[in-house]
Amino acid sequence: MKKYITSKSRLKDFLKYEAKLYGIKKAHYPLIAISENKVLYRYNYILRKREYYTNCNKTIRKYISRLISIRMEREHSIFLAINVFDKGLKLVHIGPRLVNGGATVGKNFTMHANTYIVAGGVNDIAPRIGDNCIMGVGSIILGKAELGNNIAIGAGSVVNKQFPEGKKYDNCRVTG
């Protein structure tokens, strides 16, 4: 498992970058989250803080952020494991999501509602996803699936094959 956020400066960099993705001017915890974007950014903010506290062994803060995260997960049905996503995670629309802790996802990943990234069957092999990918509504990536860079997964698709990095599969759409 790769640890993306290992210092306070790196945490601030992630939060500032992702706040821009959500159209939020300052990268701080939104106390009043009226709009859908602010609710999703709030979850993202807590996820990144949890990663920082876990990776830097800040025990008490790690458990407090975990409790807040559990409450938000149950409220919105969003279950994302820590240390899976690189910089640029953007959640679109409130709705159920599930991501396995063994998966790895590159930079600038956009995830729509009702999407799943999980290990397939009894094996522990989780998907690997490259940079600048988009997951459409209701899509599932499972097992030893591998996706290269700049790939868009169509709505309602189930991906269990490999589309590795390289000229052949980069910049393509996967549907079905």
C-alpha positions as CSV (number, residue, x, y, z in Angstrom):
1,M,0.0,0.0,0.0
2,K,1.5,3.3,-1.1
3,K,1.2,6.2,1.3
4,Y,0.5,9.4,-0.6
5,I,0.2,11.9,2.3
6,T,3.2,11.7,4.6
7,S,3.7,15.3,5.7
8,K,1.6,18.3,6.6
9,S,2.8,20.2,3.5
10,R,1.7,17.3,1.3
11,L,-1.7,17.3,3.0
12,K,-2.2,21.0,2.4
13,D,-1.2,20.5,-1.3
14,F,-3.8,17.7,-1.7
15,L,-6.5,19.7,0.0
16,K,-5.9,22.9,-1.9
17,Y,-5.8,21.0,-5.3
18,E,-9.0,19.1,-4.5
19,A,-10.8,22.2,-3.2
20,K,-10.4,23.7,-6.7
21,L,-11.9,20.6,-8.2
22,Y,-15.0,21.1,-6.1
23,G,-15.2,24.9,-6.8
24,I,-14.2,25.8,-3.2
25,K,-11.9,28.8,-2.8
26,K,-10.3,27.8,0.6
27,A,-9.2,24.3,1.5
28,H,-10.7,24.1,5.0
29,Y,-13.4,21.9,6.5
30,P,-16.8,23.3,5.5
31,L,-18.9,23.6,8.7
32,I,-22.1,24.3,6.8
33,A,-22.4,22.1,3.8
34,I,-25.6,23.1,2.0
35,S,-24.6,22.3,-1.6
36,E,-23.9,18.8,-2.8
37,N,-20.3,19.8,-3.8
38,K,-19.6,21.0,-0.2
39,V,-21.0,17.7,1.3
40,L,-18.7,15.7,-1.0
41,Y,-15.7,17.9,-0.4
42,R,-16.3,17.5,3.4
43,Y,-16.1,13.7,3.0
44,N,-13.0,14.1,0.8
45,Y,-11.4,16.5,3.4
46,I,-12.0,13.9,6.2
47,L,-10.6,11.1,4.0
48,R,-7.4,13.0,3.4
49,K,-7.0,14.0,7.1
50,R,-7.5,10.3,8.0
51,E,-4.7,9.4,5.6
52,Y,-2.4,12.0,7.1
53,Y,-3.1,11.0,10.7
54,T,-2.7,7.3,9.9
55,N,0.5,7.7,7.9
56,C,2.1,10.0,10.5
57,N,1.1,7.9,13.5
58,K,-1.0,10.6,15.2
59,T,-3.1,8.1,17.2
60,I,-5.7,10.2,18.9
61,R,-6.5,12.3,15.8
62,K,-6.6,9.2,13.7
63,Y,-9.3,7.7,15.8
64,I,-11.3,10.9,16.0
65,S,-11.2,11.4,12.2
66,R,-12.1,7.7,11.9
67,L,-15.3,8.3,14.0
68,I,-16.2,11.3,11.9
69,S,-15.6,9.3,8.8
70,I,-17.8,6.4,9.9
71,R,-20.6,8.8,10.6
72,M,-20.3,10.3,7.1
73,E,-19.9,6.9,5.5
74,R,-23.2,5.7,7.0
75,E,-25.0,8.9,6.2
76,H,-24.0,9.0,2.5
77,S,-23.1,5.3,1.8
78,I,-19.6,6.3,0.7
79,F,-17.0,3.7,1.7
80,L,-13.5,4.7,0.4
81,A,-10.4,3.1,1.9
82,I,-7.5,5.3,2.8
83,N,-4.2,5.4,0.9
84,V,-5.9,4.3,-2.4
85,F,-6.3,7.6,-4.3
86,D,-3.5,9.9,-5.5
87,K,-4.0,13.6,-5.7
88,G,-7.1,14.8,-7.5
89,L,-10.0,12.6,-6.3
90,K,-13.4,14.1,-7.3
91,L,-16.7,12.6,-6.2
92,V,-19.6,13.5,-8.4
93,H,-23.1,13.3,-6.9
94,I,-24.1,11.9,-3.5
95,G,-24.7,8.2,-3.7
96,P,-23.2,4.8,-2.8
97,R,-19.5,4.0,-3.5
98,L,-17.2,1.2,-2.4
99,V,-13.5,1.0,-2.9
100,N,-11.3,-1.9,-1.7
101,G,-8.3,-1.0,0.4
102,G,-5.9,-3.0,-1.9
103,A,-6.8,-1.0,-5.0
104,T,-4.5,1.8,-6.4
105,V,-5.8,4.8,-8.3
106,G,-3.7,7.5,-10.0
107,K,-4.1,11.2,-10.2
108,N,-7.2,13.2,-11.2
109,F,-9.8,10.4,-10.7
110,T,-13.5,11.3,-11.1
111,M,-16.0,8.9,-9.5
112,H,-19.7,9.1,-10.1
113,A,-22.4,7.7,-7.8
114,N,-23.2,4.0,-7.4
115,T,-19.7,2.9,-8.4
116,Y,-17.5,0.1,-7.0
117,I,-13.8,-0.8,-7.2
118,V,-13.5,-4.2,-5.6
119,A,-11.5,-7.4,-5.5
120,G,-13.2,-10.2,-7.5
121,G,-14.3,-13.4,-5.9
122,V,-12.0,-15.2,-3.5
123,N,-8.7,-13.7,-4.7
124,D,-7.2,-10.7,-3.0
125,I,-6.1,-9.0,-6.2
126,A,-7.7,-5.5,-6.4
127,P,-7.8,-3.2,-9.5
128,R,-5.1,-0.8,-10.5
129,I,-6.2,2.4,-12.3
130,G,-4.0,5.0,-14.0
131,D,-4.1,8.8,-14.1
132,N,-7.0,11.0,-15.4
133,C,-9.7,8.3,-15.4
134,I,-13.4,8.8,-15.1
135,M,-15.9,6.2,-13.7
136,G,-19.5,6.5,-15.0
137,V,-22.6,6.1,-13.0
138,G,-23.2,2.5,-11.9
139,S,-19.9,1.1,-13.2
140,I,-17.9,-1.6,-11.5
141,I,-14.2,-2.4,-11.7
142,L,-13.3,-5.7,-10.2
143,G,-10.6,-8.3,-9.8
144,K,-7.3,-8.0,-11.5
145,A,-8.5,-5.3,-13.8
146,E,-5.8,-2.8,-14.8
147,L,-6.6,0.5,-16.5
148,G,-4.1,2.8,-18.1
149,N,-4.2,6.6,-18.3
150,N,-7.0,8.8,-19.7
151,I,-9.7,6.0,-19.7
152,A,-13.4,6.6,-19.3
153,I,-15.6,3.8,-18.0
154,G,-19.1,4.0,-19.4
155,A,-22.2,4.1,-17.2
156,G,-23.3,0.6,-16.0
157,S,-20.1,-1.1,-17.2
158,V,-18.5,-4.0,-15.5
159,V,-14.7,-4.1,-16.1
160,N,-12.7,-7.2,-15.2
161,K,-10.2,-7.2,-18.0
162,Q,-6.8,-5.5,-18.4
163,F,-6.3,-2.3,-20.4
164,P,-2.7,-1.5,-19.4
165,E,-0.8,1.7,-19.9
166,G,0.5,2.1,-23.4
167,K,-0.3,3.4,-26.9
168,K,-3.0,0.8,-27.5
169,Y,-5.2,1.5,-24.5
170,D,-4.5,5.1,-23.3
171,N,-7.1,7.7,-24.2
172,C,-10.0,5.2,-24.7
173,R,-13.5,4.5,-23.6
174,V,-14.5,1.2,-21.9
175,T,-18.1,0.1,-22.0
176,G,-20.1,-3.0,-21.7
